[in-house]
Amino acid sequence: MDRSAVILAGGSSEEFGEDTGLVKLNNKPLLTYVVNAVEGFVDEIIIVTNSKKRADAYAKIVSPNIKFIWGDYESALAAAIAGFEMVQGEYCALLAFNAPFISHDILSLLFECSVGKSAIIPRTPDNEVEALVAVYNRDAALDAAKKAFANNETDVAALVSCLLGVRYLSTLVVEQFDPDLRSFFTVNTQFDLKKAVVMLKPKEHKTKNKR
C-alpha cells in the first residue's frame, strides 16, 4: 500500500447548528465532496472525528470501505497524529472535511511530487503553507507532528516546521491547474456556503456580438 488519505472531520458548528460534514451543498453533504476527490488516488481513506456518534452518521453517507477513528482529540494536530498512526500507506494526503473543491489534478500532482520527500506542501508567495491540502511521508509526518505536539502546538501547520526535506509547491504553480485556488476554499460559515453554491455554477463565457 503506497497511498492513503486522512480526512480531519471536526464535527458540529454553532454557525450551522448541525454537523458541518453533513451540511448540504447542492443536496450533497460537504464530507462526500472530499471523499470523492481522493477515492481514485489512494488505497485507503481514514476519517478522524471526535465521537462514535459522528463517525456512525458519516458512515451512512460514504462507501463502506472507508475507515473511521474517533477520540476526544484536543486539537487538529492531535487528530492528525491519530490519523498518521493508523494509515498504512507510505504517503498520505491530509485533508479537511469542509473543503469541497479539492482538485483531482492537484492531488495527482502532490502525490507524484511527494516521492522521496518528507512532504509536498503548497505555499503562497507570502510563505503561508496549506498544510491541509498536502501529501506527507507517513513516518516523517508522524514524528514531526509528535514533536510539535510536545511543544504544545495545536495547529496542523506547526508540524511543517518540524519536518526536514519538504518540497514546497508554489500556489503560482497550483493556479495553472486550479486558477481560482478553489482547492483551498473551506466552508465554515453560512456565507461560505452561499459562496460555494455560486462557485459550483459553471462560468459563463462572454461572446462578442457579431456585426
Backbone torsions as a table, in degrees:
resi	resn	phi	psi	omega
1	MET	NA	121.4	-176.1
2	ASP	-102.6	-35.7	-171.3
3	ARG	-124.8	135.7	176.1
4	SER	-133.1	169.1	173.5
5	ALA	-138.7	135.5	173.7
6	VAL	-114.8	124.2	178.1
7	ILE	-110.5	120.0	179.2
8	LEU	-86.9	118.2	-175.9
9	ALA	-117.7	96.7	-174.6
10	GLY	-68.3	-31.8	174.5
11	GLY	107.2	-134.2	-168.7
12	SER	-70.0	159.7	-178.5
13	SER	-142.6	132.1	176.1
14	GLU	-64.3	-29.3	-179.5
15	GLU	-62.1	-43.8	-177.3
16	PHE	-94.5	-21.5	-177.1
17	GLY	73.8	14.1	178.5
18	GLU	-156.8	178.3	179.3
19	ASP	-64.8	124.2	-176.9
20	THR	-60.1	-38.0	-178.8
21	GLY	-63.7	-23.0	-178.5
22	LEU	-97.4	-6.0	177.6
23	VAL	-60.2	133.2	-174.9
24	LYS	-86.7	131.7	170.5
25	LEU	-117.9	109.9	-173.1
26	ASN	52.7	47.9	175.6
27	ASN	65.9	21.0	179.3
28	LYS	-132.8	126.9	-178.6
29	PRO	-58.6	141.8	-177.6
30	LEU	-54.0	-43.0	-176.7
31	LEU	-57.5	-37.3	-175.5
32	THR	-67.4	-26.6	176.4
33	TYR	-62.6	-43.5	-178.1
34	VAL	-69.5	-44.1	178.4
35	VAL	-58.8	-46.5	-179.2
36	ASN	-62.6	-31.3	-178.2
37	ALA	-66.6	-32.4	-174.9
38	VAL	-103.1	-12.2	-173.2
39	GLU	-56.9	-32.6	-178.4
40	GLY	-85.5	-3.2	-174.0
41	PHE	-112.4	-13.7	-171.7
42	VAL	-127.3	160.8	179.3
43	ASP	-89.4	-20.0	178.5
44	GLU	-152.8	149.8	175.9
45	ILE	-126.0	129.8	176.5
46	ILE	-121.6	127.7	176.9
47	ILE	-105.1	125.7	-178.9
48	VAL	-106.0	123.3	179.3
49	THR	-139.8	-177.9	-169.0
50	ASN	-108.2	9.9	174.7
51	SER	-159.9	152.6	177.1
52	LYS	-66.4	-35.7	179.0
53	LYS	-59.1	-43.3	179.4
54	ARG	-68.9	-41.2	177.9
55	ALA	-60.7	-41.3	179.3
56	ASP	-64.5	-38.1	179.1
57	ALA	-67.2	-40.6	179.1
58	TYR	-67.7	-36.3	-177.2
59	ALA	-60.9	-24.8	-178.9
60	LYS	-75.3	-14.9	-174.7
61	ILE	-115.2	1.4	179.3
62	VAL	-125.4	171.0	-178.2
63	SER	-67.1	151.3	-173.3
64	PRO	-68.9	-14.2	-178.2
65	ASN	-83.9	-3.5	178.9
66	ILE	-79.0	136.6	-177.4
67	LYS	-97.0	153.0	178.4
68	PHE	-128.0	143.8	167.1
69	ILE	-133.1	147.4	-178.7
70	TRP	-144.2	155.1	-179.9
71	GLY	-178.0	172.1	-178.9
72	ASP	-84.9	68.1	-176.5
73	TYR	-75.3	128.8	-175.3
74	GLU	-83.0	-8.2	179.9
75	SER	-161.1	167.0	176.6
76	ALA	-63.6	-34.1	179.0
77	LEU	-65.2	-41.7	178.3
78	ALA	-62.9	-38.9	178.0
79	ALA	-66.3	-38.3	178.4
80	ALA	-64.0	-40.2	177.7
81	ILE	-59.6	-44.5	179.1
82	ALA	-60.3	-39.7	178.8
83	GLY	-66.5	-45.5	179.3
84	PHE	-62.8	-33.9	179.0
85	GLU	-68.7	-27.2	-175.0
86	MET	-89.1	-34.4	-172.0
87	VAL	-68.0	153.4	-179.8
88	GLN	-107.6	-20.8	-178.4
89	GLY	-68.0	147.7	178.6
90	GLU	-67.4	-35.3	179.2
91	TYR	-118.4	139.2	-170.7
92	CYS	-135.1	125.4	171.8
93	ALA	-80.4	134.4	177.3
94	LEU	-113.4	121.3	-169.8
95	LEU	-136.1	156.3	174.7
96	ALA	-94.5	145.9	-175.1
97	PHE	-77.4	-7.5	-176.8
98	ASN	-114.6	30.1	179.2
99	ALA	-113.9	85.6	-169.5
100	PRO	-76.4	-7.9	-173.5
101	PHE	-114.4	26.1	179.0
102	ILE	-60.3	127.8	-173.9
103	SER	-81.6	134.3	174.1
104	HIS	-60.1	-40.4	-178.9
105	ASP	-63.5	-40.5	-179.7
106	ILE	-67.3	-43.6	178.0
107	LEU	-60.5	-43.6	179.0
108	SER	-61.1	-44.2	179.6
109	LEU	-63.5	-42.6	-179.2
110	LEU	-62.2	-44.3	179.4
111	PHE	-65.7	-40.4	-179.6
112	GLU	-64.3	-36.4	-177.2
113	CYS	-86.2	-5.3	-175.7
114	SER	-82.7	-18.7	-173.7
115	VAL	-60.7	125.9	178.3
116	GLY	83.5	2.2	-179.4
117	LYS	-118.1	160.3	176.5
118	SER	-77.2	-22.4	177.5
119	ALA	-172.0	156.3	168.8
120	ILE	-124.1	116.3	-169.7
121	ILE	-130.5	125.2	174.7
122	PRO	-63.1	142.6	-179.4
123	ARG	-143.8	136.3	-179.9
124	THR	-78.2	164.8	175.3
125	PRO	-58.9	-20.6	177.8
126	ASP	-90.4	11.4	177.1
127	ASN	68.2	25.5	172.3
128	GLU	-89.0	129.5	-177.1
129	VAL	-95.9	148.5	175.3
130	GLU	-104.3	79.9	-172.5
131	ALA	-71.0	-15.8	-178.8
132	LEU	-106.2	16.5	163.9
133	VAL	-136.6	68.8	-171.9
134	ALA	-147.5	162.5	177.3
135	VAL	-120.8	131.7	-175.0
136	TYR	-121.6	148.3	163.7
137	ASN	-70.7	123.9	-171.5
138	ARG	-55.3	-50.6	-174.8
139	ASP	-66.4	-43.7	-179.9
140	ALA	-64.4	-41.9	-178.3
141	ALA	-67.7	-38.5	179.4
142	LEU	-63.7	-44.9	178.3
143	ASP	-62.2	-44.6	-178.8
144	ALA	-65.5	-41.5	-179.3
145	ALA	-64.2	-39.4	178.6
146	LYS	-66.6	-37.6	177.1
147	LYS	-64.5	-44.5	179.4
148	ALA	-63.8	-40.6	179.7
149	PHE	-64.4	-38.4	178.6
150	ALA	-65.4	-22.8	177.0
151	ASN	-91.5	17.0	177.3
152	ASN	66.9	24.5	175.0
153	GLU	-80.6	152.5	-179.9
154	THR	-124.6	-22.5	-177.0
155	ASP	-85.0	140.1	178.6
156	VAL	-59.1	-34.1	-178.7
157	ALA	-60.2	-21.9	-178.5
158	ALA	-65.7	-27.4	-179.2
159	LEU	-68.5	-24.5	-177.5
160	VAL	-62.6	-39.0	-178.6
161	SER	-69.7	-14.4	178.5
162	CYS	-97.2	3.1	-178.9
163	LEU	-98.1	142.3	170.4
164	LEU	-109.7	150.8	177.4
165	GLY	76.3	32.3	178.8
166	VAL	-83.3	137.5	170.7
167	ARG	-104.2	122.6	179.7
168	TYR	-97.3	137.0	178.8
169	LEU	-108.9	112.6	-178.1
170	SER	-61.4	138.9	175.8
171	THR	-65.0	-16.4	174.7
172	LEU	-67.2	-34.3	175.0
173	VAL	-73.8	-41.5	178.9
174	VAL	-56.9	-36.9	-178.4
175	GLU	-61.7	-22.8	178.2
176	GLN	-68.3	-27.1	179.4
177	PHE	-102.9	-27.7	-174.6
178	ASP	-137.4	78.5	-168.8
179	PRO	-53.6	-34.6	-177.8
180	ASP	-99.0	9.2	-178.6
181	LEU	52.3	39.8	-179.7
182	ARG	-64.4	-25.3	-178.5
183	SER	-59.5	-23.9	-176.6
184	PHE	-96.9	0.4	-178.1
185	PHE	-79.0	129.9	178.3
186	THR	-121.6	149.1	-180.0
187	VAL	-99.4	108.9	-179.2
188	ASN	-120.5	-16.8	-175.9
189	THR	-136.3	168.6	175.2
190	GLN	-61.5	-36.4	177.5
191	PHE	-63.1	-42.3	177.0
192	ASP	-59.3	-40.6	-179.0
193	LEU	-64.3	-42.6	177.8
194	LYS	-64.5	-39.2	177.6
195	LYS	-64.1	-39.4	179.8
196	ALA	-63.6	-37.1	177.6
197	VAL	-60.9	-42.5	177.8
198	VAL	-65.6	-40.8	-178.8
199	MET	-64.2	-27.2	179.8
200	LEU	-73.1	-22.7	-177.8
201	LYS	-72.7	138.2	178.8
202	PRO	-63.7	143.0	-179.8
203	LYS	-72.1	139.6	176.9
204	GLU	-87.3	131.9	179.2
205	HIS	-96.1	121.8	-179.3
206	LYS	-76.1	137.9	177.8
207	THR	-120.7	144.0	179.6
208	LYS	-77.6	141.5	178.4
209	ASN	-73.1	131.3	178.1
210	LYS	-86.2	139.9	177.2
211	ARG	-101.9	NA	NA
